[in-house]
Amino acid sequence: MKLLFVYYLPSGGVETLNRQRCSALQKIGVHSELLYLQNGEGIKNIISIPVHVTNNDSEIQNLLLKGNYDAIIVCSDHHFLLRLKKLGYKGKIIYEVQGLGSKSDANAWLRGAQKIINSSADAILFPKTAHIKELCTTYFPHKPKFSFHNSFDTETFSYHVLPKEAKPIVGWVGRLEENKNWRGFVNLARKLILQIPSIQLWMFEDATLASPEERAEFQLLIGRYGLANHLTIRSNIPNRQMADYYSKIGDSGGFLCSTSKVEGFGYAIVEAMSCRCPVLTTDSDGVRSFIIHNQTGKFFDNSQHNNAVIEALELITNVELREKIRSNGLHHIQTHLSPNIYCQNFLQMMNVLGVNK
């Protein structure tokens, strides 16, 4: 079986998803390749997976002819479904719903894509996320739909014992944009530092994806709240190195904070949990797949700043609860997001669609 996964550019959670599942599928004999329509910083994370970067019709057509793919999985870009038909592709086409941002953005996107997807896709694939399931049921009632958890390999991305940081670290991973809600993180950080002045702030981002306006406002608020001396910003850290950073955050007595308004999945949270780094997060829908409050992580209400500070302080100061969350979080990822389970679900989907291994 030969598969091609298609997305706009190698960045963020979809880049992690593609890398994780291609590696898992290749281990069971399913040949998987990646096509990105433009280059991105995440390209340096891809090892031992065939990857193509082009948005040229003739080059894509040559790729399809040479690749002879049994199925193509197109993430988010519904217009690419039409291109595949135009370029003569005859195999199965699966439209995957990932990375569409807020609920309103996802609703608008899928409503606008409804006609193309219904006419050009053989099936819909999406993670077990409530709002995505609701939208797919609404807009594609008669289309075959498949929903299962994404894959994550805790053996290749895991906790490392490293020199311990002297001060607790609060981490944040994302883009400086509205849905990732960096303003919520800045507001929580300034209030938390009033309670624990020694806290360090580590922010990880893709600096190439931030607008000048967002960057300017970010710098303004960092200066206004006096956070500069606490803050370290790192851009485009190779993914394999992030395990070290998550491990250090977890061992420092700190945590990863996710302030997203909506997540279809939330790979940064999964990566942190895999490295025994506890997580404090908004209830951003997709994260319900792996966060159980005070069991595998902590939720806070983004609209109630005092609640966020209370939950953060407990995660730092309650050592017994903290250690339980660290252990339970890792076990939950190992149990529910295993590559083997993903491969079983994926092959079952292919079999239903008439594509056999």
FENVENQUI-V962843 format. One line per field, one symbol per residue. phi: phi as a letter, one per 40 degrees, with the letter a starting at -180 (. if undefined). burial: I if it has 24 or more other C-alpha atoms within 12 Angstrom, else O. Layout:
phi=???
burial=???
This chain:
phi=.bbbbbacacagccccdccccccccccbgccbbbbbcacaccccccbgbcbbbabcdccccccccccfccabbbcgcccccccccccgcbccbbcbcagcgccccccccccccdcccccbbcabbaccbdcccccccccbcbcdbbbaccbaccccbacbcbdcccbcbbbabibcacccfccccccccccccccbccccbbbbabccbccdcccccdcccccccgcdccbbbbbfcddcccdcccccccccgcacbbbdcabcahccccccccbfbcbbacccgdcccbbbdgbbibcbcccbcccccccccccccccccdccccccccccccccbcdccdcccccccccccgbbc
burial=IIIIIIIIIIIIIIIIIIIIIIIIIIOOOIIIIIIIIOOIIIIOIIOOIIIIIOOOOOOIOOIIOOIOIIIIIIIIIIIIIIIIIOOOIOIIIIIIIIIIIIIOOIIOIIOOIIOIIIOIIIIIIIIIIIIIIOIIIOIIOOIIIIIIIIIIIIOOIIIIOOOOOOIIIIIIIIIIIIIIIIIIIIIIIIIIIOOIOIIIIIIIIIIOOOOOOOOOOIOOOIOOOOIOOIIOIOIIIIIIOIIIIIIIIIIIIIIIIIIIIIIIIIIIIIIIIIIIIIIIIIIIIIIIIIIIIIIIIIIIIIOOIOOIIOIIIIIIOOOOIIIIIIIIIIIIIIOIIIIIIIIIIIIOIIOOIOIOI
